[in-house]
Amino acid sequence: MCGRYAASRNPDDLVEEFEVDRVEVSERLQPDYNVAPTKDVYAVLTRRAKDLPDDAPPPRQLRVLRWGLVPSWAKDPSVGNRLINARVETVDVKPSFRRAFAARRCLLPADGYYEWYVRESGPKQPFYLHPRDGGSLAMAGLYEFWRDPTKDADDPDAWLTTCVIITAEAADELGHIHDRMPMVVAPADWAAWLDPARTDPADVKALLVPAATALLEAYPVATLVNSPRNNGPELIEPVALEGDDAPF
């Protein structure tokens, strides 16, 4: 699974890197080196804008979503606390995800992500995995709108917009750390992945190809990341492993 990641880039950098047309962000998020479920995160998506003509192409937008998907039919938003990952093997058929998979897809930019290696003895060892070239990981995600029936229609909090990260089986040496990893969308496939007019599940699923693990670097980090209360660039600093028990 992917339960924590780092996201420190500001909106201006994301606009340039992801070729965003519109920034729908009312308040900038602070750099976060310990993004945990239920936090607000940046997302890139393509959605028709009400202030544009019907024949205008839908703009690519930068928005803030809450991590933990709440399906539109959910009775209680707390279900999002559990729906933080969607397995690529079943994302197109699971009731919680299949509608969003067909039409509401997004990219979730990350500097890198954390996984915990289970050692033969002692506590789990956190590892930080990130692109070797220093670029962003464009994690494949889905987003959904949920209407709070207890609030008036004109209440700005009447709608909750949430997201989920799609995961895949980890291959090669990364699989020694953890058997799952975020599904990463290659830049050449961003437009197709974000296109809301592309609704055939088989066509969409064909875009999801596991990232080349050779492009990622993994190294151990301090157990400070274990607590969501800890935050800062020191969380991604490499540390030395003690003992011989290491994944590679």
Steps between C-alpha positions, in 0.01 A plus 500: 500500500596868492422656836743792517675723250689827471374801303700821535456674164305825483212559257712711264742212448215252452328727247815502288587132540148370433403765243199615704254745340312610811587514869190431712680538832362745756781449752846359437602185681819500702785268392420163654759226552257269676174503305257266675142392422227763559745784422439749220722439196560653158343323203513561126181424308318593182142614546253710303475855634156658536625842386624368164298426183381141461725453197812619684745227602488423872793667677765317699460618859696498823271437797516407866333170592480299821682166496256218572225447243137542602269351232204717400260241643670475840281578800792610715824671388701298753516220241775705336732421790525145363491568126849645455625247241332326205663189356554528125395136459141577613460879482270477196252263666495592870177689582692768692724585205353391165298818429792727578732277296279553198487879511672663800871430485780719630873521558631539853846664493753373753871547566512137611328253727574286806474126553586289802726197470417213737827385655562154639527654844438842644271779379410564137749714311361793298640562152460805279453438127528784249596574138876502447473810279333707773175543307150440628325168520166528320302248701184372335193599698123524490281773644140516609241754619289438810201712600446552872122468548516683833617828342317759292568503127663844520732395782862495370555183703202318350726316255803289587749411226723204576756277329662158508841375379511203262761240592667215312722205579855613564753342268871430512698615799226732629287195567748400770399809700124467452285302257293803388589842360312801361408477132691773321374651173766585241494860367413375152177354641392792719258650246335166426474407869342834589263510202144475643370401156702178513251277683562147376648312800719274287636799308573687823657202672740452210662830598604363838841344459726449807783751519852390414646443844846589369378861493436495874749521784427342840685557825426459872382799703449567869198362683391861559270450201305238695306777674285736287575769757859519374562708191792666326778430246693298760249218444646428155864506608669159457618307806731202543347159567620305795556126463494275196122482458434722197288457185802552269 
